[in-house]
């Protein structure tokens, strides 16, 4: 199967070009986001196929193993918290020194795994970007497509920027996002059990009737995470569109600047404008305007994300206080449960924490896919 097999042309473009001919200018019908993402993955997934795919699979397996070992280390540190703070509560000096010595190999393991994870992720990102960029350059430059693309009625502006920058983002972010999602899922499976067993049930009396809420810490963290995800979605649901527009205006500004430099006199522009300064000024104003919109979007998202960072540890502790005061939980169990609450909430919070990255990746992947579709149209129309 060829990686960059040309796709059929869009009905709207074909009709405009063949039936109307020179009477009317063909109309470009922008593909939907689902088609764009499908086209991107059709091309990008080739990294895991072919003769050199063994290296991609080897690094992928090493990264998965690293995530599992990091989870095991985090699990042991969680129980170390319980034992250490129980020793603090008993003022047991010998136990404190013993736990301090026990912490050293756990810290060394955590640090080593974190460093190896950085190497693995960046190796995967570097190799994937190199592979995809080479494929894109080949597809763009072979058979004079880069020349024929100029007359195509498609979304193909600044192809060199899309290959250099958007292809980087489109291959960098999926590695981080996929590993983060995998880590969050297995962390949830592991630490929800810890939270359930340590927190137990919470006795509540209502009008003289005693009721025990089973796994109340788990129920609390699920509800809290759900409300947080809804708040983030409501706040940032338009972010992908804002980022796409930001990338488009930035690319237009670079394109006009490049043309002015190459034209030498600054008078000949692709759109026929005579005033180069006026054209580049308009492009700059568009960049600044969309940047202002982007800034306000990030400010609203920061309100949600930073509030969560401040509040989550406190909520975990407050939920444990009633059982601690009743003598049903030790100090070490309170610290262990509060830490597990933060871990579980952070895992649930993967979508909220990565909404910006998801939006930026989608915007870059869409731009790469638009270029691929434009090149497909060039071949289909030749």
SULPE-V677764 format. One record per residue. N is the residue number from 1. RES is the residue in one small letter. SS is DSSP state (@ for helix, = for strand, . for the rest). PSI is psi in whole degrees, -180 to 180 (999 if undefined). NEAR is the number of other ideal C-beta (glycine too) atoms within 10 Angstrom. Layout:
((N;RES;SS;PSI;NEAR) (N;RES;SS;PSI;NEAR))
//
This chain:
((1;x;.;128;6) (2;x;.;142;6) (3;x;.;-47;17) (4;x;.;54;19) (5;x;.;125;10) (6;x;.;139;17) (7;x;.;159;18) (8;x;.;149;9) (9;x;.;158;20) (10;x;.;141;21) (11;x;@;-42;9) (12;x;@;-41;14) (13;x;@;-41;19) (14;x;@;-42;15) (15;x;@;-46;14) (16;x;@;-37;19) (17;x;@;-36;18) (18;x;@;-38;11) (19;x;@;-40;10) (20;x;@;-32;12) (21;x;.;-131;9) (22;x;.;-3;6) (23;x;.;-43;7) (24;x;.;152;9) (25;x;.;130;10) (26;x;.;146;18) (27;x;.;132;13) (28;x;.;124;17) (29;x;.;113;14) (30;x;.;133;14) (31;x;.;157;19) (32;x;.;166;10) (33;x;@;-34;16) (34;x;@;-42;8) (35;x;@;-38;15) (36;x;@;-48;21) (37;x;@;-36;16) (38;x;@;-42;13) (39;x;@;-38;22) (40;x;@;-49;27) (41;x;@;-30;13) (42;x;@;-38;16) (43;x;@;-49;20) (44;x;@;-28;23) (45;x;@;-12;10) (46;x;@;-16;17) (47;x;@;-31;21) (48;x;@;17;14) (49;x;.;163;11) (50;x;.;-172;11) (51;x;.;-32;5) (52;x;.;9;11) (53;x;@;-21;13) (54;x;@;-36;10) (55;x;@;-41;12) (56;x;@;-43;18) (57;x;@;-35;10) (58;x;@;-46;10) (59;x;@;-38;18) (60;x;@;-45;16) (61;x;@;-40;11) (62;x;@;-38;16) (63;x;@;-40;21) (64;x;@;-43;16) (65;x;@;-38;13) (66;x;@;-42;20) (67;x;@;-42;20) (68;x;@;-42;14) (69;x;@;-36;16) (70;x;@;-39;19) (71;x;@;-44;19) (72;x;@;-43;13) (73;x;@;-43;20) (74;x;@;-38;19) (75;x;@;-44;17) (76;x;@;-36;16) (77;x;@;-35;17) (78;x;@;-43;20) (79;x;@;-28;14) (80;x;@;-39;18) (81;x;@;-45;21) (82;x;@;-50;21) (83;x;@;-39;16) (84;x;@;-47;22) (85;x;@;-24;20) (86;x;@;-39;19) (87;x;@;-36;20) (88;x;@;-45;15) (89;x;@;-33;14) (90;x;@;-6;13) (91;x;.;44;8) (92;x;.;97;13) (93;x;@;-43;9) (94;x;@;-42;8) (95;x;@;-36;15) (96;x;@;-45;16) (97;x;@;-38;11) (98;x;@;-43;14) (99;x;@;-34;18) (100;x;@;-42;12) (101;x;@;-35;9) (102;x;@;-27;13) (103;x;@;-30;15) (104;x;@;-51;9) (105;x;@;-31;11) (106;x;@;-43;14) (107;x;@;-41;12) (108;x;@;-41;11) (109;x;@;-43;16) (110;x;@;-43;16) (111;x;@;-45;11) (112;x;@;-44;13) (113;x;@;-37;20) (114;x;@;-43;12) (115;x;@;-45;10) (116;x;@;-35;16) (117;x;@;-40;18) (118;x;@;-46;10) (119;x;@;-47;13) (120;x;@;-45;21) (121;x;@;-46;17) (122;x;@;-30;12) (123;x;@;-45;16) (124;x;@;-45;24) (125;x;@;-42;17) (126;x;@;-47;13) (127;x;@;-41;16) (128;x;@;-43;22) (129;x;@;-44;18) (130;x;@;-45;13) (131;x;@;-50;20) (132;x;@;-41;22) (133;x;@;-42;15) (134;x;@;-41;11) (135;x;@;-41;19) (136;x;@;-45;23) (137;x;@;-43;16) (138;x;@;-45;12) (139;x;@;-36;22) (140;x;@;-43;22) (141;x;@;-25;12) (142;x;@;145;11) (143;x;@;29;13) (144;x;@;31;10) (145;x;@;-34;19) (146;x;@;-24;17) (147;x;@;-48;10) (148;x;@;-21;15) (149;x;@;-26;17) (150;x;@;-31;9) (151;x;@;1;9) (152;x;.;142;22) (153;x;.;77;18) (154;x;.;176;24) (155;x;.;96;18) (156;x;.;18;22) (157;x;.;144;16) (158;x;.;57;22) (159;x;@;-33;24) (160;x;@;-34;15) (161;x;@;-39;20) (162;x;@;-40;25) (163;x;@;-41;21) (164;x;@;-42;13) (165;x;@;-51;18) (166;x;@;-35;27) (167;x;@;-33;27) (168;x;@;-51;17) (169;x;@;-40;20) (170;x;@;-19;26) (171;x;@;-24;25) (172;x;@;-53;21) (173;x;@;-39;19) (174;x;@;-34;20) (175;x;@;-49;20) (176;x;@;-44;15) (177;x;@;-42;15) (178;x;@;-44;14) (179;x;@;-40;19) (180;x;@;-41;16) (181;x;@;-44;14) (182;x;@;-44;16) (183;x;@;-40;21) (184;x;@;-41;21) (185;x;@;-49;12) (186;x;@;-28;16) (187;x;@;-42;21) (188;x;@;-48;20) (189;x;@;-40;11) (190;x;@;-51;19) (191;x;@;-18;26) (192;x;@;-37;20) (193;x;@;-41;13) (194;x;@;-47;22) (195;x;@;-39;28) (196;x;@;-45;17) (197;x;@;-40;11) (198;x;@;-44;24) (199;x;@;-37;29) (200;x;.;-150;19) (201;x;.;157;15) (202;x;=;113;20) (203;x;=;132;14) (204;x;=;134;12) (205;x;=;124;8) (206;x;=;113;7) (207;x;.;44;4) (208;x;.;-2;5) (209;x;=;124;7) (210;x;=;129;8) (211;x;=;139;10) (212;x;=;123;10) (213;x;=;110;14) (214;x;.;140;11) (215;x;.;45;17) (216;x;@;-30;20) (217;x;@;-38;26) (218;x;@;-45;19) (219;x;@;-42;14) (220;x;@;-45;21) (221;x;@;-33;30) (222;x;@;-47;16) (223;x;@;-44;10) (224;x;@;-43;21) (225;x;@;-38;22) (226;x;@;-46;11) (227;x;@;-38;10) (228;x;@;-42;22) (229;x;@;-41;17) (230;x;@;-44;11) (231;x;@;-42;18) (232;x;@;-40;22) (233;x;@;-44;13) (234;x;@;-34;10) (235;x;@;-37;19) (236;x;@;22;21) (237;x;.;-19;11) (238;x;.;9;11) (239;x;@;-39;21) (240;x;@;-45;19) (241;x;@;-40;14) (242;x;@;-43;19) (243;x;@;-39;23) (244;x;@;-43;20) (245;x;@;-37;17) (246;x;@;-46;19) (247;x;@;-37;22) (248;x;@;-47;19) (249;x;@;-38;19) (250;x;@;-43;18) (251;x;@;-39;21) (252;x;@;-42;20) (253;x;@;-44;19) (254;x;@;-40;16) (255;x;@;-45;18) (256;x;@;-42;22) (257;x;@;-42;15) (258;x;@;-43;13) (259;x;@;-40;17) (260;x;@;-42;18) (261;x;@;-43;9) (262;x;@;-31;8) (263;x;@;-23;13) (264;x;.;-53;8) (265;x;.;-17;7) (266;x;.;29;15) (267;x;.;-18;11) (268;x;.;114;14) (269;x;.;154;18) (270;x;.;-33;12) (271;x;.;6;7) (272;x;.;0;6) (273;x;.;147;14) (274;x;.;-25;10) (275;x;.;102;12) (276;x;@;-39;18) (277;x;@;-38;9) (278;x;@;-41;11) (279;x;@;-45;20) (280;x;@;-29;19) (281;x;@;-41;12) (282;x;@;-40;15) (283;x;@;-40;19) (284;x;@;-41;15) (285;x;@;-38;12) (286;x;@;-40;17) (287;x;@;-47;19) (288;x;@;-38;11) (289;x;@;-46;13) (290;x;@;-29;19) (291;x;@;-36;14) (292;x;@;-43;10) (293;x;@;-43;14) (294;x;@;-41;15) (295;x;@;-47;10) (296;x;@;-36;11) (297;x;@;-46;18) (298;x;@;-35;15) (299;x;@;-42;10) (300;x;@;-40;16) (301;x;@;-36;19) (302;x;@;-36;12) (303;x;@;-44;12) (304;x;@;-50;18) (305;x;@;-42;20) (306;x;@;-35;10) (307;x;@;-41;12) (308;x;@;-43;20) (309;x;@;-39;12) (310;x;@;-39;8) (311;x;@;-35;14) (312;x;@;-50;21) (313;x;@;-36;14) (314;x;@;-41;10) (315;x;@;-44;17) (316;x;@;-43;26) (317;x;@;-45;17) (318;x;@;-37;12) (319;x;@;-25;20) (320;x;@;-19;24) (321;x;@;-44;12) (322;x;@;-42;14) (323;x;@;-32;22) (324;x;@;-44;15) (325;x;@;-29;9) (326;x;.;-4;10) (327;x;.;11;7) (328;x;.;-12;14) (329;x;.;140;20) (330;x;.;169;16) (331;x;@;-42;17) (332;x;@;-39;21) (333;x;@;-34;21) (334;x;@;-48;24) (335;x;@;-42;22) (336;x;@;-44;26) (337;x;@;-41;27) (338;x;@;-40;25) (339;x;@;-42;23) (340;x;@;-35;30) (341;x;@;-45;27) (342;x;@;-43;19) (343;x;@;-46;25) (344;x;@;-44;27) (345;x;@;-39;24) (346;x;@;-39;21) (347;x;@;-45;23) (348;x;@;-29;21) (349;x;.;9;22) (350;x;@;-45;21) (351;x;@;-44;15) (352;x;@;-45;23) (353;x;@;-30;18) (354;x;.;12;19) (355;x;@;-42;21) (356;x;@;-44;19) (357;x;@;-42;16) (358;x;@;-43;17) (359;x;@;-43;21) (360;x;@;-40;22) (361;x;@;-45;24) (362;x;@;-40;21) (363;x;@;-45;23) (364;x;@;-42;24) (365;x;@;-39;24) (366;x;@;-38;26) (367;x;@;-39;30) (368;x;@;-44;25) (369;x;@;-38;26) (370;x;@;-40;23) (371;x;@;-43;28) (372;x;@;-43;25) (373;x;@;-37;24) (374;x;@;-42;21) (375;x;@;-35;26) (376;x;@;-42;22) (377;x;@;-37;25) (378;x;@;-46;25) (379;x;@;-38;16) (380;x;@;-31;15) (381;x;@;-4;17) (382;x;.;999;10))
//
